[in-house]
Amino acid sequence: MQPKRDASGAPRRSDAQRNRERILEVALAELTRDADAPLSRIARKAGVGQGTFYRNFPSREALVLEVYRHEMQQVADGADELLRAYDPERALRAWMDRLARFAMTKAGLADALRQATSAPGAPEKPAPTPVTEAAGRLLRANEQAGTIRPGVSADDFLLAIAGLWQVGPHEEGHARATRLLDLVMDGLRSGAPGRPVLG
């Protein structure tokens, strides 16, 4: 595994890496609860000084964007973990549930991201490339196994489940997300070469 690197490209020391990861962990929790969470509170709860905090994240926008990228990468990495643990069909459905949990519980983070990218001259929202690529790997594995219809693109799949981002994190929302994902999964299975045609 390649060592983590700092902004200058030099390998990041292990204590500096731990500080950075702790800041991201606390920032995720705080921003999920409150999109306007003060940076001073995040630094305090992460147990780092202001200098350490701003050395890692020189602005609120930089912090929010890095939290978003980090979370997207975590969701994407889950696809490979699930493919190693389960058959492709079960891995895809389990990953859809993970994506749903992310979408439903990160409303505050989504608000913070909108704030960070909406001001004039603000950086653009990062593209969800890792998630799109992870969805593509899951879809191709299922296509090769004959468990879903051929030719479904990752972009079409993510568009089909985009309603997840409109569902709240309450109990009824979880039930609705499950129904939505079951419908999408049924659609993917329809016409799969490995399934009998019902007449």
C-alpha positions in Angstrom: 0.0 0.0 0.0 1.3 3.5 -0.9 1.9 5.9 2.0 -0.5 8.7 2.4 0.9 12.0 1.2 0.5 15.6 2.3 -0.3 18.6 0.2 3.4 18.9 -0.9 3.5 15.3 -2.0 5.7 14.2 0.9 4.8 11.0 2.8 2.5 12.0 5.7 3.8 11.0 9.2 1.6 8.5 11.0 0.6 10.9 13.8 -0.3 13.5 11.2 -2.3 11.0 9.3 -4.2 10.0 12.5 -5.0 13.6 13.2 -6.3 14.1 9.7 -8.5 11.0 9.9 -9.8 12.0 13.4 -10.7 15.4 12.0 -12.6 13.8 9.1 -14.4 11.4 11.5 -15.5 14.2 13.8 -16.4 16.5 10.9 -18.6 13.9 9.4 -20.5 13.4 12.6 -20.8 17.1 13.3 -21.8 18.2 9.7 -24.3 15.4 9.5 -26.0 16.8 12.6 -25.6 20.4 11.7 -24.5 21.8 8.3 -23.3 25.0 10.1 -21.2 23.2 12.7 -18.4 25.6 13.7 -14.9 24.6 12.7 -13.7 25.4 16.2 -16.0 22.8 17.7 -14.9 20.2 15.2 -11.2 20.9 16.0 -11.9 20.7 19.8 -13.8 17.4 19.5 -11.1 16.0 17.3 -8.6 16.9 20.0 -6.4 19.0 17.7 -5.2 22.6 17.9 -6.3 25.3 15.4 -2.9 25.2 13.8 -3.1 21.5 13.1 -6.7 21.8 11.9 -5.9 24.6 9.4 -2.7 22.9 8.2 -4.9 20.0 7.1 -8.0 22.0 6.0 -7.2 25.6 5.3 -10.9 26.5 4.8 -14.4 25.2 5.6 -14.9 24.4 1.9 -11.7 22.3 1.9 -13.0 20.3 4.9 -16.5 19.7 3.6 -15.2 18.6 0.2 -12.7 16.2 1.7 -15.4 14.7 4.0 -17.6 14.2 1.0 -14.8 12.6 -1.0 -13.8 10.4 1.9 -17.4 9.2 2.4 -17.9 8.6 -1.3 -14.7 6.5 -1.3 -15.9 4.5 1.7 -19.2 3.7 -0.1 -17.3 2.7 -3.2 -14.8 0.5 -1.4 -17.7 -1.4 0.1 -18.6 -2.8 -3.3 -15.3 -4.7 -3.6 -15.7 -6.0 0.0 -19.2 -7.3 -0.7 -18.1 -8.9 -4.0 -15.4 -10.8 -2.1 -17.9 -11.9 0.6 -21.0 -12.7 -1.4 -22.2 -13.8 -4.8 -22.7 -10.9 -7.3 -26.5 -10.6 -6.9 -26.4 -10.5 -3.1 -23.4 -8.1 -3.2 -25.3 -5.7 -5.4 -28.4 -5.7 -3.3 -26.4 -5.3 0.0 -24.4 -2.4 -1.6 -27.7 -0.7 -2.6 -28.7 -0.8 1.1 -25.4 0.8 2.1 -25.9 3.5 -0.5 -29.4 4.1 0.9 -28.1 4.4 4.5 -25.5 6.9 3.3 -28.1 8.9 1.4 -30.6 9.0 4.2 -28.3 9.8 7.1 -26.1 12.4 5.5 -28.7 15.2 4.9 -26.6 17.6 7.0 -23.5 16.8 5.0 -25.4 17.3 1.7 -26.5 20.8 3.0 -22.9 21.6 4.0 -21.7 20.5 0.6 -24.3 22.7 -1.1 -23.2 25.7 1.0 -19.5 25.0 0.2 -20.0 24.8 -3.5 -22.7 27.5 -4.1 -20.9 30.7 -3.3 -19.3 32.7 -6.2 -15.9 31.3 -7.0 -16.4 28.3 -4.8 -15.0 24.9 -5.9 -17.2 22.6 -7.8 -18.9 19.6 -6.1 -16.7 16.5 -6.7 -18.0 14.1 -9.2 -19.2 10.8 -7.7 -16.7 8.9 -9.8 -15.7 6.3 -7.2 -19.4 5.4 -6.6 -20.1 5.3 -10.3 -17.1 3.0 -10.9 -18.1 0.8 -8.0 -21.7 0.5 -9.4 -20.2 -0.5 -12.7 -18.1 -3.3 -11.2 -21.2 -4.7 -9.4 -23.3 -4.5 -12.5 -20.7 -6.2 -14.7 -20.2 -9.0 -12.2 -23.9 -9.6 -12.2 -24.1 -9.4 -15.9 -21.3 -12.0 -16.2 -23.2 -14.2 -13.7 -26.4 -13.9 -15.7 -28.3 -12.5 -12.8 -29.3 -9.1 -14.3 -30.4 -8.0 -17.7 -27.4 -7.1 -20.0 -26.4 -3.6 -21.0 -27.3 -1.6 -17.8 -24.9 1.3 -17.4 -23.8 2.6 -14.0 -25.2 6.0 -14.9 -28.6 4.6 -15.6 -28.5 2.5 -12.5 -27.6 5.5 -10.3 -30.3 7.6 -12.0 -32.9 4.9 -11.2 -32.1 5.0 -7.5 -31.7 8.8 -7.3 -34.9 8.9 -5.3 -32.9 7.7 -2.3 -31.7 11.3 -1.8 -35.3 12.4 -1.2 -36.0 9.9 1.6 -35.5 11.0 5.2 -33.7 8.9 7.9 -36.9 8.0 9.8 -38.4 4.5 10.1 -40.9 5.1 7.3 -38.1 6.3 5.1 -36.1 3.1 5.6 -39.1 1.1 4.6 -39.7 3.2 1.6 -36.1 3.0 0.5 -36.3 -0.8 0.8 -39.4 -0.9 -1.4 -37.7 1.4 -3.9 -34.5 -0.7 -4.1 -36.5 -3.9 -4.4 -38.4 -2.5 -7.4 -35.1 -1.5 -9.0 -33.6 -4.9 -8.3 -36.7 -6.6 -9.8 -36.2 -4.4 -12.9 -32.6 -5.4 -13.2 -33.4 -9.1 -12.9 -36.1 -8.9 -15.6 -34.7 -10.4 -18.8 -31.6 -11.8 -17.1 -30.3 -14.7 -19.2 -29.8 -16.8 -16.1 -33.5 -16.7 -15.1 -36.4 -18.6 -16.5 -38.9 -16.7 -18.6 -42.3 -16.8 -16.8 -45.2 -17.5 -19.2 
